[in-house]
Amino acid sequence: MISEWLHEFLLTGETSASWQVLAQEVALADPLRAKVFDITPHNVAQVIQERSHLLKSVLPAFSQFCPTNLQIPHQAMLQVLWDLWLPLGIKIASSRQNLGRPYIQGILGGQGTGKTTMCQVLGLILQQLGYYTLSLSLDDLYKTYGDRLALTQQDPRLIWRGPPGTHDIDLGLSLLDQIRQGNSPVTVPRFDKSAYSGAGDRTTPEIVTNVDIVLFEGWFVGVLPIDPQAFTTAPPPIITDDDRAFARDMNHQLQAYLPLWKRLDSLIALDPSDYRCSLAWRKQAERKMIAAGKSGMSDAEIEEFVNYFWRSLHPELFIKPLLRSPKVDLVVKVDADHSFASVYNHWI
């Protein structure tokens, strides 16, 4: 539920002295969150005032956006807007201003963690702060349908797009380097997942100008190779010798992505309370599609699909240690109901 003091502000648009005091107390109540967003007893009044003004300006566009993006209830999303998205937008804008060149923000998260929603909301906020934001997905960097067919002929294990090796890394490097150098306009690749009966292919690229901030999201954005010995005692569904060989090969493929990750100025991770939530979330999404009269996968097909990706880059092996490394600047914990439980950083 939305906090009473925030509800009062949304109804009246005013901030009384008592409201300000309560908002300041709440902002300081979570030490980890306060550290992440640089909130101290000395600047908290200014922080609340700045966030209140930004909330007023963002609210009309956010209210239009919300009804079509209701993984969590509207009222809860307003609380998330105040607690997470607004201070995060301010933090990214400040980093962009201090850097003095276009800023590349990586966002790591599995299926259903809210990467797309976060990018959309941050885009609204950053626009109000005077910055043009480009949302780029790792999916946009897929190799063409023809190239992936050839790839599957070389390695029949690559039955689905998505694992390391199915992306055009040079395409991503060229785009990010052009943006970092301030080139304008730039040609942004886009991917149509519905092409070729769901196999997907490149579609008409987007021409964009004056990019200030890139929100670069994907299910393994920023993920690093690990010691191959880790696969000797890997968790399910890495069970057979063939599974372990596939996992090792995908781990090796990650080496090629390291130059792409070096272009990131910061990395945010959306971390589910249990990585297996992504399986339940995918089943919910498919059932919703089927109920709406669209085609969708059966539960058994979904399990096969999700297990395939866990075999390629298992969250317990790749994500868990990464979250405790200095490579991740901010972790957002996501509960099973899609709510955001906490925000923290192990290194501050």
Secondary structure as UniProt FT lines:
FT   HELIX           4..12
FT   HELIX           17..29
FT   HELIX           31..36
FT   TURN            37..38
FT   TURN            41..43
FT   HELIX           44..65
FT   HELIX           66..68
FT   HELIX           74..80
FT   HELIX           81..85
FT   HELIX           86..99
FT   STRAND          103..109
FT   TURN            111..112
FT   HELIX           115..128
FT   TURN            129..130
FT   STRAND          133..137
FT   HELIX           138..141
FT   HELIX           145..154
FT   TURN            156..157
FT   TURN            164..165
FT   HELIX           169..180
FT   TURN            181..182
FT   STRAND          186..192
FT   TURN            193..199
FT   STRAND          201..208
FT   STRAND          213..218
FT   TURN            219..222
FT   HELIX           228..233
FT   TURN            236..237
FT   HELIX           241..253
FT   HELIX           254..257
FT   HELIX           258..262
FT   STRAND          266..272
FT   TURN            275..276
FT   HELIX           277..291
FT   TURN            292..293
FT   HELIX           299..312
FT   HELIX           315..323
FT   TURN            326..327
FT   STRAND          330..334
FT   TURN            336..337
FT   STRAND          340..344
FT   TURN            346..347
//
